[in-house]
């Protein structure tokens, strides 16, 4: 995997042979040039604003000063691409309306605008001189030393040369020794330049291009899209249940009645036997369809809520189940649906795998969370990794920011706990059901 920033490149052995030292040099050198431009611009801006302030009582100076950091910040975010491949966006808010005045008032009220102004002042006054000093010491000085033999042969006529304008070299062995030392210092300087560029980029990220801003926006959008998907899934489930109930089930009922009437009218014989078998099979298909409809979205859950639906599931369970739920009323439909199917799957697992003689479902709504617990007195040893359906239940609960936990030691008992965040108020309940 290729490094995405200079910090990752510095941690790898091939840093000196990679493009990252040159990218670091380019970042720092362009920083010196951009800092000089920012300094000149700010000095000019203050001078112009001071003249205008005499006429208009300082308002132009305030306006110009407030926006002075915007172009500097824009350039700095673009320069980050030299040593950091992650995008750097300025999380400015969109203006509330059209027009330059609305844009200006939006920017002046933003905290980021003033951070960018502070960054521009810091950049023009302190950062670029520090960058210039480090580039000079870590790059230009070693290059001057490494070029000592060349300078001695060209400028000094083969007799002498000045090294860093500090001492004179008069013989070739010394010149080549200085060149070797310059190359070694140049290699060490590459790491110094990389570290400086990385630290400089992190300061820019901290002040005007935070990574957490982009991450926060992505998290919010993912949360919203997840909620939309859950709502769309539940709506589609209800549509399928309605189509099956009103369409296929009614046709099967009509077919069953027709076969029954035909069976009564047919004389005894092979034809009557065939009609009897067809009537029986149609009845079984109708029962299976009703079970399927009930499993997709049971009518008792839609009409009466989670309390009644869990009680109905307990009545249909092969293992006796005690139900103790204390709910304030109707909960959001997605939460009710997920909780109901978790209980149904848990009771099915109890009947199939646990060998239990009794089970219990308890829970309620507490501190903004729906809490459900399914307990049985079976043999225990339940494991989500052995195809028991618990992984699917955990995935279903996690879609709603919920949590599923399982305690099932060998020998039992088994306790399945589910927590799903959901707020409930009487007003919210009415609004949810009316919608």
C-alpha positions in Angstrom: 0.0 0.0 0.0 1.3 3.4 -1.0 1.8 6.0 1.8 -1.0 8.5 2.1 1.0 11.1 3.9 4.6 12.0 4.8 4.2 10.4 8.3 3.5 7.0 6.8 6.4 7.5 4.4 8.8 8.4 7.2 8.0 5.1 9.0 9.2 3.1 6.0 12.7 2.2 5.1 12.6 3.5 1.5 11.9 7.1 2.4 15.1 8.6 1.0 14.5 6.9 -2.4 10.8 7.8 -2.5 9.3 11.1 -3.9 8.3 12.1 -0.3 11.5 14.1 0.5 11.0 16.1 -2.6 7.4 16.6 -1.9 8.4 17.8 1.6 10.8 20.3 0.1 8.2 21.5 -2.4 5.7 21.9 0.5 8.1 24.0 2.6 9.5 26.1 -0.3 6.0 26.9 -1.5 5.1 27.7 2.1 7.9 30.3 2.1 6.6 31.9 -1.1 3.0 31.8 0.1 4.0 33.3 3.5 5.8 36.1 1.8 2.7 36.8 -0.4 0.5 36.6 2.7 2.7 39.1 4.6 2.7 41.6 1.7 -1.1 41.2 1.2 -1.9 41.7 4.9 0.4 44.8 5.1 -1.3 46.2 2.0 -4.7 45.4 3.4 -4.1 47.1 6.7 -2.8 50.2 4.9 -5.8 50.4 2.6 -8.2 49.6 5.4 -6.6 52.3 7.5 -7.2 54.9 4.8 -10.8 53.9 4.3 -11.4 53.7 8.1 -10.8 57.5 8.3 -13.8 58.0 6.0 -16.2 55.2 7.1 -15.4 54.8 10.8 -13.5 51.6 10.6 -16.2 49.4 9.0 -14.2 48.6 5.8 -11.1 47.7 7.9 -13.3 45.3 9.9 -14.8 43.7 6.8 -11.5 43.3 5.0 -9.7 42.0 8.0 -12.4 39.5 8.8 -12.1 38.0 5.3 -8.4 38.2 4.9 -7.8 34.7 6.0 -10.1 33.1 3.4 -7.8 33.1 0.4 -4.8 32.2 2.6 -6.7 29.2 4.0 -7.8 28.1 0.5 -4.2 28.1 -0.8 -3.0 26.2 2.3 -5.6 23.5 1.9 -4.5 23.0 -1.7 -0.9 22.9 -0.7 -1.7 20.1 1.8 -2.1 17.8 -1.2 1.7 17.8 -1.6 2.3 15.7 1.5 -1.2 14.4 2.4 -3.4 12.6 0.0 -6.5 12.9 2.2 -8.8 15.7 1.0 -8.8 18.9 2.9 -12.1 20.8 2.7 -13.0 24.0 4.5 -16.3 23.2 6.3 -17.8 26.6 5.7 -21.6 26.8 5.9 -23.7 27.7 2.9 -25.1 31.2 2.9 -28.7 31.5 4.1 -29.6 33.3 0.9 -28.3 34.9 -2.3 -26.2 38.0 -2.6 -22.8 39.2 -1.4 -24.2 40.7 1.9 -25.7 37.4 3.0 -22.5 35.7 2.1 -20.5 38.2 4.1 -22.7 38.0 7.2 -22.5 34.2 7.1 -18.8 34.2 6.9 -18.3 36.8 9.7 -20.5 34.8 12.0 -18.5 31.6 11.5 -15.9 30.5 13.9 -13.8 29.0 11.1 -13.5 32.4 9.4 -11.8 33.9 12.5 -9.6 30.8 12.8 -8.5 31.3 9.2 -7.7 34.9 10.0 -5.6 33.9 13.0 -3.9 31.3 10.9 -3.1 33.9 8.2 -1.5 36.2 10.8 0.5 33.3 12.3 1.6 32.2 8.9 2.7 35.7 7.7 4.5 36.6 11.0 6.1 33.3 12.2 5.6 30.1 10.2 7.2 31.0 6.8 10.4 32.5 8.4 10.8 29.2 10.4 10.3 27.2 7.2 12.8 29.3 5.4 15.4 28.8 8.2 14.8 25.0 8.2 15.1 24.7 4.4 18.3 26.7 4.5 19.9 24.6 7.3 18.7 21.2 6.3 18.9 21.5 2.5 20.9 24.4 1.2 23.9 24.0 3.6 24.4 20.3 2.9 24.0 21.0 -0.9 26.6 23.6 -0.7 29.0 21.2 1.1 28.3 18.4 -1.3 29.1 20.7 -4.2 32.5 21.7 -2.8 34.6 19.8 -5.4 32.5 21.2 -8.2 32.8 24.7 -6.9 36.6 24.3 -6.4 37.0 23.1 -10.0 34.9 25.8 -11.6 34.8 28.9 -9.4 38.1 28.4 -7.5 40.2 27.4 -10.5 41.2 24.1 -8.9 43.0 25.9 -6.1 40.5 26.8 -3.4 36.8 27.3 -2.5 34.7 28.7 0.3 32.5 26.3 2.2 29.4 28.0 3.6 31.3 31.2 3.4 32.9 30.2 6.7 36.1 28.4 5.9 38.4 27.9 2.9 39.3 24.5 1.3 42.6 24.5 -0.6 43.2 20.8 -1.5 41.2 18.1 -3.2 41.1 15.5 -0.4 39.5 18.0 1.9 37.0 19.1 -0.7 35.9 15.5 -1.3 35.7 14.9 2.4 33.5 17.9 2.8 31.4 16.6 -0.1 30.9 13.2 1.6 29.9 15.0 4.8 27.5 17.1 2.8 25.8 14.0 1.3 25.4 12.5 4.8 24.0 15.7 6.2 21.7 15.9 3.1 20.3 12.4 3.9 19.7 13.4 7.5 18.3 16.7 6.4 15.7 14.8 4.3 14.3 13.3 7.4 14.3 16.8 9.1 12.4 18.3 6.2 9.9 15.4 6.3 9.3 15.8 10.0 9.0 19.6 9.6 6.6 19.3 6.7 4.5 16.7 8.6 4.3 18.9 11.7 3.5 21.9 9.6 0.7 20.1 7.8 -0.8 18.8 11.1 -0.9 22.4 12.3 -2.8 23.4 9.2 -5.2 20.5 9.7 -5.8 21.4 13.3 -6.6 25.1 12.6 -8.3 25.2 9.2 -8.8 21.7 7.8 -9.8 19.3 10.5 -10.1 15.7 9.5 -12.9 15.1 12.1 -15.2 17.6 10.2 -15.3 15.4 7.1 -15.6 12.3 9.3 -18.5 13.8 11.3 -20.3 14.7 8.1 -19.9 11.2 6.8 -21.1 9.7 10.0 -24.2 11.9 10.0 -25.0 11.0 6.4 -24.5 7.3 7.0 -26.8 7.5 10.0 -29.4 9.3 8.0 -29.1 6.8 5.1 -29.4 3.9 7.5 -32.6 5.3 9.0 -34.0 5.8 5.5 -33.1 2.2 4.5 -34.7 0.8 7.7 -37.9 2.8 7.0 -37.9 1.7 3.4 -37.4 -1.9 4.4 -40.2 -1.8 6.8 -42.5 -0.1 4.3 -41.7 -2.8 1.7 -42.3 -5.6 4.2 -45.8 -4.1 4.9 -46.5 -3.8 1.2 -45.6 -7.4 0.6 -47.7 -8.5 3.5 -50.7 -6.5 2.3 -50.3 -7.8 -1.3 -50.2 -11.4 -0.1 -53.1 -10.9 2.3 -55.3 -9.2 -0.2 -54.2 -11.0 -3.3 -52.7 -14.5 -3.1 -54.5 -15.4 0.1 -57.9 -14.5 -1.2 -57.4 -16.4 -4.4 -56.3 -19.5 -2.4 -59.4 -19.1 -0.2 -61.6 -19.0 -3.4 -59.7 -22.0 -4.8 -60.2 -24.0 -1.6 -63.9 -23.2 -1.6 -64.3 -24.2 -5.2 -62.5 -27.5 -4.7 -64.6 -28.2 -1.7 -67.9 -27.6 -3.6 -66.6 -29.7 -6.5 -65.7 -32.4 -4.1 -69.2 -32.4 -2.7 -70.8 -32.6 -6.1 -68.5 -35.3 -7.6 -69.8 -38.9 -7.4 -67.7 -41.4 -5.5 -64.8 -42.6 -7.5 -61.3 -41.7 -8.7 -62.4 -38.1 -9.5 -63.7 -37.5 -6.0 -60.5 -38.9 -4.6 -58.4 -36.5 -6.7 -60.6 -33.5 -5.7 -60.2 -34.5 -2.0 -56.4 -34.5 -2.4 -56.4 -31.2 -4.2 -58.7 -29.7 -1.6 -56.3 -30.9 1.2 -53.2 -29.5 -0.6 -54.9 -26.2 -1.2 -55.8 -26.0 2.5 -52.2 -26.7 3.5 -50.9 -24.1 1.0 -53.4 -21.6 2.6 -52.1 -22.4 6.1 -48.5 -22.0 4.9 -49.3 -18.7 3.2 -50.9 -17.4 6.4 -47.9 -18.4 8.4 -45.7 -16.6 5.9 -47.8 -13.5 6.1 -47.7 -13.6 9.8 -43.9 -14.0 9.7 -43.4 -11.0 7.4 -45.4 -8.5 9.5 -47.9 -10.0 11.8 -51.2 -8.1 12.0 -51.3 -8.2 15.8 -48.0 -6.3 15.8 -49.3 -3.6 13.5 -52.6 -3.2 15.2 -51.8 -3.7 18.9 -48.1 -3.3 19.4 -45.2 -5.2 20.8 -46.9 -6.3 24.0 -49.6 -8.2 22.2 -47.3 -9.5 19.5 -44.9 -11.0 22.0 -47.8 -12.5 24.0 -49.1 -14.1 20.7 -45.6 -15.5 19.9 -45.4 -16.9 23.4 -48.8 -18.7 23.0 -47.6 -20.2 19.7 -44.3 -21.4 21.2 -43.7 -25.1 21.7 -42.1 -24.3 25.0 -44.2 -22.7 27.8 -43.2 -19.0 28.0 -43.8 -16.4 30.7 -44.2 -12.8 29.5 -43.5 -9.8 31.6 -43.3 -6.6 29.6 -43.8 -3.1 30.9 -44.0 -0.7 27.9 -45.5 2.8 28.0 -47.3 2.4 24.7 -46.5 2.1 21.1 -42.8 2.4 20.1 -41.4 3.4 16.6 -42.4 0.8 14.0 -38.8 -0.2 13.1 -38.0 -0.8 16.8 -41.2 -2.8 17.4 -40.5 -4.9 14.3 -36.9 -5.6 15.2 -37.7 -6.5 18.8 -40.5 -8.8 17.8 -38.4 -10.8 15.4 -35.6 -11.0 17.9 -38.0 -12.5 20.4 -39.5 -14.9 17.8 -36.1 -16.1 16.6 -34.9 -16.5 20.3 -38.0 -18.6 21.1 -37.5 -20.7 18.0 -33.9 -21.4 19.1 -35.2 -22.3 22.5 -37.6 -24.8 21.1 -35.1 -26.3 18.6 -31.8 -26.4 20.4 -32.0 -25.7 24.1 -34.0 -28.7 25.5 -35.6 -26.2 27.9 -38.8 -26.9 29.8 -39.7 -23.3 30.3 -38.7 -19.8 29.0 -39.4 -16.2 29.9 -39.5 -12.9 28.1 -39.2 -9.7 30.2 -38.3 -6.1 29.6 -39.5 -2.6 29.3 -38.6 1.0 28.3 -36.0 2.6 30.5 -34.0 5.8 30.1 -34.6 6.1 26.3 -33.9 2.4 25.6 -36.0 -0.6 24.9 -34.6 -3.5 27.0 -35.7 -7.1 26.3 -34.5 -10.3 27.9 -35.2 -13.9 26.8 -34.3 -16.6 29.3 -34.6 -20.4 29.3 -33.7 -23.2 31.6 -32.1 -25.4 28.9 -28.7 -27.0 28.5 -26.9 -23.8 27.4 -23.8 -23.7 25.2 -25.4 -21.4 22.6 -22.8 -20.1 20.2 -23.4 -17.4 17.6 -20.7 -18.9 15.3 -22.4 -22.2 14.9 -25.3 -21.1 12.7 -27.9 -20.5 15.4 -29.1 -17.3 13.8 -27.8 -15.1 16.6 -25.4 -13.3 14.2 -28.3 -12.2 12.0 -30.2 -11.0 15.1 -27.2 -8.9 16.2 -26.9 -7.4 12.7 -30.6 -6.5 12.7 -30.3 -4.9 16.1 -27.1 -3.0 15.2 -28.9 -1.3 12.3 -30.9 0.6 14.9 -27.8 1.3 17.0 -28.8 -1.4 19.4 -26.8 -4.1 21.2 -27.3 -7.8 21.6 -25.5 -9.9 24.3 -25.7 -13.6 25.1 -24.8 -15.5 28.2 -25.1 -19.3 27.7 -22.7 -21.3 29.8 -22.7 -25.1 29.3 -25.4 -26.5 31.5 -27.5 -23.3 31.3 -29.3 -21.2 31.8 -29.2 -19.1 28.6 -29.9 -15.3 28.7 -30.3 -13.2 25.6 -30.4 -9.5 26.2 -31.3 -6.8 23.7 -31.1 -3.0 24.1 -32.4 -0.7 21.3 -32.3 3.1 21.8 -35.8 4.7 21.2 -37.5 7.7 22.7 -41.2 7.6 23.5 -43.6 10.3 24.3 -47.3 10.4 23.8 -47.0 13.1 21.2 -44.4 11.1 19.3 -46.5 8.0 19.4 -49.5 9.8 18.0 -47.5 11.4 15.2 -45.8 8.1 14.3 -49.1 6.2 14.1 -50.9 9.1 12.2 -48.1 9.2 9.6 
